[in-house]
Amino acid sequence: MNSITSDSEAILRLVVFIAVFSAMAVLEMLLPRRQLTVSKSRRWLSNLGLSALNTILLRVFIPIAGVAAAYWAEDRNWGLLKLVEFADWIGILIFLLVFDLLIYFQHRLFHKVPFLWRLHRTHHTDLDYDVTTGSRFHPLSILISAFIKLALILILGPLAIAVVLAEVLLNATAMFNHSNIKIPVRLDKLLRNFVVTPDMHRIHHSVDAVEHNRNFGFNFPWWDRLFGTYLAEPKLGQEAMGIGINGFEDDSSISLQHLLTQPFKDPS
């Protein structure tokens, strides 16, 4: 269960990304939830370009990937998960839950600390909401997040396969819950017991300041309910709700060049 390498991890993540992205893109065309308001081709070029840049930067600046960190901890019998003996699948499940809880609190932190919010704001200034929004993060934000994840891996000492599953799951659910897919109300209500749905997370991208400080979860929906940040519906409804951040409604929220400098600018 622990024989995966950094190279095989990268291949697996790429394969899952292509498969989930393609499925969401097709479903968005067949079952759109909202009508898009700006050029889809320009947004996709910038959002996916930003995602590609982030992937390159991570490989350059953090060559010690999560898998390598997990093996390092394993060789030294390092980590809290090594203190108790239990089946591998239990250790994997514990790591997946703790990892997702960390992402939840990291997300809240990025909304709370002014400098981190400026970085994270790049994700929120997308003028539409679709599968590419889930890949739209500022490079500095991605690097900070990567170091936080590495710290968790070194503290817990999970199996390498657990790290891979956590990252793959996070990437897949980010594309799913940022997709512009119309899910029947009853099915959406059922899914919200197990996973963050597009309608649930879209509220977090509302221009309303109260609403964009709700529904922080990415994978599992339980943390928002447990810590009092869950909101079932936006006050204007899913179709009428505004997306983005007030003051970032022009070209500065579309072009890749402006996205890279956006954290250092104030709303117009």
C-alpha positions as CSV (number, residue, x, y, z in Angstrom):
1,M,0.0,0.0,0.0
2,N,3.0,2.3,0.4
3,S,4.9,1.7,-2.8
4,I,4.0,4.8,-4.7
5,T,6.6,7.3,-6.0
6,S,6.6,11.0,-6.6
7,D,6.6,10.4,-10.4
8,S,3.7,7.9,-10.2
9,E,1.8,10.3,-8.0
10,A,2.2,13.1,-10.6
11,I,0.9,10.8,-13.3
12,L,-2.0,9.7,-11.3
13,R,-3.0,13.2,-10.4
14,L,-2.7,14.2,-14.1
15,V,-4.9,11.3,-15.2
16,V,-7.5,12.1,-12.5
17,F,-7.4,15.8,-13.3
18,I,-8.0,15.2,-17.0
19,A,-10.8,12.7,-16.4
20,V,-12.7,14.8,-13.8
21,F,-12.1,18.0,-15.7
22,S,-13.4,16.5,-18.9
23,A,-16.5,15.1,-17.2
24,M,-17.3,18.4,-15.5
25,A,-16.8,20.4,-18.6
26,V,-19.2,18.2,-20.6
27,L,-21.8,18.2,-17.9
28,E,-21.5,22.0,-17.7
29,M,-22.5,22.2,-21.4
30,L,-25.3,19.7,-21.0
31,L,-26.7,20.8,-17.6
32,P,-25.6,24.4,-16.9
33,R,-26.7,25.9,-13.5
34,R,-26.1,29.5,-14.4
35,Q,-25.6,31.5,-17.6
36,L,-21.9,32.6,-17.9
37,T,-21.4,36.4,-18.2
38,V,-17.9,36.9,-19.7
39,S,-15.8,35.2,-22.3
40,K,-15.3,31.6,-21.4
41,S,-12.3,31.1,-23.6
42,R,-10.4,34.1,-22.0
43,R,-11.3,32.9,-18.5
44,W,-10.3,29.3,-19.2
45,L,-7.0,30.4,-20.7
46,S,-6.1,32.5,-17.7
47,N,-7.4,30.1,-15.0
48,L,-5.8,27.0,-16.5
49,G,-2.6,29.0,-17.3
50,L,-2.5,29.9,-13.6
51,S,-2.9,26.3,-12.6
52,A,-0.1,25.2,-14.9
53,L,2.2,27.9,-13.5
54,N,1.4,26.7,-10.0
55,T,2.3,23.2,-10.9
56,I,5.7,24.2,-12.3
57,L,6.4,26.5,-9.3
58,L,5.7,23.7,-6.8
59,R,8.1,21.3,-8.6
60,V,10.8,24.0,-8.6
61,F,10.5,25.5,-5.2
62,I,9.2,22.5,-3.2
63,P,10.9,19.5,-4.9
64,I,10.2,17.5,-1.7
65,A,6.7,16.5,-2.5
66,G,4.2,15.2,0.0
67,V,5.0,11.6,-0.9
68,A,8.7,12.1,-0.3
69,A,7.9,13.7,3.1
70,A,5.7,10.7,4.0
71,Y,8.6,8.3,3.2
72,W,11.0,10.4,5.2
73,A,8.7,10.2,8.2
74,E,8.2,6.4,7.6
75,D,12.0,5.8,7.6
76,R,12.3,7.5,10.9
77,N,9.1,6.1,12.4
78,W,8.1,9.7,12.8
79,G,4.6,11.0,13.4
80,L,1.6,10.8,15.7
81,L,0.0,8.1,13.6
82,K,2.9,5.8,14.6
83,L,2.1,6.0,18.3
84,V,-0.8,3.6,18.0
85,E,-0.9,0.4,16.0
86,F,-4.0,0.0,13.8
87,A,-4.9,-1.2,10.3
88,D,-3.5,0.8,7.4
89,W,-7.0,1.7,6.2
90,I,-7.8,3.2,9.5
91,G,-4.7,5.3,9.4
92,I,-5.6,6.4,5.8
93,L,-9.1,7.4,6.9
94,I,-7.8,9.4,9.9
95,F,-5.4,11.3,7.7
96,L,-8.0,12.0,5.1
97,L,-10.3,13.5,7.8
98,V,-7.6,15.5,9.5
99,F,-6.2,16.7,6.1
100,D,-9.6,18.0,5.1
101,L,-10.2,19.6,8.5
102,L,-6.8,21.4,8.1
103,I,-7.9,22.6,4.7
104,Y,-11.1,23.9,6.2
105,F,-9.2,26.0,8.9
106,Q,-6.6,27.0,6.4
107,H,-9.4,28.4,4.2
108,R,-10.8,30.3,7.1
109,L,-7.3,31.7,7.9
110,F,-6.9,32.9,4.4
111,H,-10.1,34.9,4.8
112,K,-9.1,36.3,8.1
113,V,-5.5,37.5,7.8
114,P,-5.3,40.5,5.5
115,F,-2.2,39.5,3.6
116,L,-3.4,36.0,3.1
117,W,-6.8,37.3,2.0
118,R,-5.2,39.4,-0.7
119,L,-3.6,36.3,-2.1
120,H,-6.7,34.1,-1.8
121,R,-8.9,36.9,-3.2
122,T,-7.5,36.0,-6.7
123,H,-9.6,32.9,-6.4
124,H,-12.7,34.9,-5.5
125,T,-12.5,37.5,-8.2
126,D,-13.4,35.2,-11.0
127,L,-16.4,36.8,-12.7
128,D,-18.0,33.4,-13.4
129,Y,-18.1,30.1,-11.6
130,D,-17.2,26.9,-13.3
131,V,-14.8,24.0,-13.3
132,T,-11.8,26.2,-14.0
133,T,-12.5,28.3,-10.9
134,G,-11.3,25.4,-8.8
135,S,-7.8,25.8,-10.3
136,R,-7.6,29.6,-10.0
137,F,-5.2,30.3,-7.1
138,H,-2.4,32.8,-6.8
139,P,1.1,31.1,-6.9
140,L,2.0,32.5,-3.5
141,S,-1.2,31.1,-2.0
142,I,-0.4,27.7,-3.4
143,L,3.2,27.8,-2.0
144,I,2.0,28.7,1.5
145,S,-0.7,26.0,1.3
146,A,2.0,23.4,0.2
147,F,4.2,24.2,3.2
148,I,1.2,23.8,5.6
149,K,0.4,20.4,4.1
150,L,4.0,19.3,4.4
151,A,4.0,20.3,8.1
152,L,0.8,18.2,8.6
153,I,2.5,15.2,6.9
154,L,5.6,15.5,9.1
155,I,3.5,15.8,12.2
156,L,1.2,12.9,11.5
157,G,3.5,10.6,9.5
158,P,0.8,9.0,7.2
159,L,1.4,6.4,4.6
160,A,2.4,7.8,1.2
161,I,-0.7,6.4,-0.3
162,A,-2.8,8.4,2.1
163,V,-1.1,11.6,1.0
164,V,-1.8,10.8,-2.6
165,L,-5.4,9.9,-1.9
166,A,-5.9,13.2,0.0
167,E,-4.4,15.3,-2.8
168,V,-6.3,13.5,-5.6
169,L,-9.5,13.8,-3.6
170,L,-9.0,17.5,-3.0
171,N,-8.3,18.2,-6.6
172,A,-11.3,16.2,-7.8
173,T,-13.8,17.6,-5.4
174,A,-12.5,21.2,-6.0
175,M,-13.4,20.7,-9.7
176,F,-16.7,19.2,-8.8
177,N,-17.9,21.7,-6.3
178,H,-16.7,24.6,-8.5
179,S,-18.6,23.3,-11.5
180,N,-21.5,25.0,-13.2
181,I,-23.7,21.9,-13.0
182,K,-27.4,21.8,-12.3
183,I,-28.1,19.1,-9.8
184,P,-31.7,18.3,-8.9
185,V,-32.7,19.8,-5.5
186,R,-33.4,16.5,-3.8
187,L,-30.2,14.9,-5.0
188,D,-28.2,18.0,-4.0
189,K,-29.7,17.8,-0.5
190,L,-28.8,14.1,-0.3
191,L,-25.2,14.7,-1.5
192,R,-24.6,17.5,1.0
193,N,-24.6,14.8,3.7
194,F,-21.3,13.4,2.2
195,V,-19.7,15.9,-0.1
196,V,-19.6,19.7,-0.8
197,T,-21.9,20.3,-3.8
198,P,-21.6,23.1,-6.4
199,D,-24.7,24.8,-5.0
200,M,-23.3,24.7,-1.5
201,H,-19.8,26.1,-2.3
202,R,-21.1,28.6,-4.9
203,I,-22.5,30.6,-2.0
204,H,-19.0,31.0,-0.8
205,H,-18.2,32.9,-4.0
206,S,-21.1,35.4,-3.6
207,V,-20.4,39.1,-3.7
208,D,-22.3,39.4,-0.4
209,A,-19.7,39.7,2.3
210,V,-21.7,37.6,4.8
211,E,-22.2,34.8,2.3
212,H,-18.6,34.6,1.1
213,N,-17.6,33.9,4.7
214,R,-19.7,30.8,4.8
215,N,-19.3,27.2,3.4
216,F,-15.5,27.0,3.6
217,G,-15.4,23.2,3.1
218,F,-13.9,21.6,0.0
219,N,-14.2,17.8,0.4
220,F,-16.6,17.1,3.3
221,P,-19.5,19.2,4.3
222,W,-19.4,18.4,8.0
223,W,-16.9,21.0,9.2
224,D,-19.1,23.9,8.2
225,R,-22.0,22.5,10.2
226,L,-19.9,21.6,13.2
227,F,-18.2,25.0,13.4
228,G,-21.2,27.2,12.5
229,T,-20.2,28.4,9.1
230,Y,-22.8,26.5,7.0
231,L,-25.4,28.4,4.9
232,A,-28.0,26.4,3.0
233,E,-29.0,29.0,0.4
234,P,-28.0,32.6,-0.7
235,K,-30.6,35.2,-0.1
236,L,-31.0,36.1,-3.8
237,G,-31.0,32.5,-5.0
238,Q,-28.4,30.6,-7.0
239,E,-29.3,32.2,-10.4
240,A,-29.6,35.8,-9.2
241,M,-26.6,35.8,-6.8
242,G,-23.7,37.9,-7.8
243,I,-20.3,36.2,-8.2
244,G,-16.9,37.8,-7.4
245,I,-15.6,40.7,-5.4
246,N,-16.9,44.2,-5.6
247,G,-14.3,46.5,-7.2
248,F,-12.8,43.7,-9.4
249,E,-15.4,43.5,-12.2
250,D,-13.2,44.5,-15.2
251,D,-10.3,43.0,-17.1
252,S,-8.2,42.8,-14.0
253,S,-10.2,39.8,-13.0
254,I,-9.7,37.9,-16.4
255,S,-6.2,38.3,-17.8
256,L,-3.4,36.1,-16.4
257,Q,-1.0,39.1,-16.2
258,H,-3.4,41.0,-13.9
259,L,-4.2,37.9,-11.8
260,L,-0.6,37.7,-10.8
261,T,-0.4,41.3,-9.6
262,Q,-4.0,41.5,-8.3
263,P,-3.1,40.8,-4.6
264,F,-1.0,44.0,-4.6
265,K,-3.8,46.2,-5.9
266,D,-6.8,47.7,-4.2
267,P,-10.4,47.4,-5.6
268,S,-11.2,50.1,-8.1
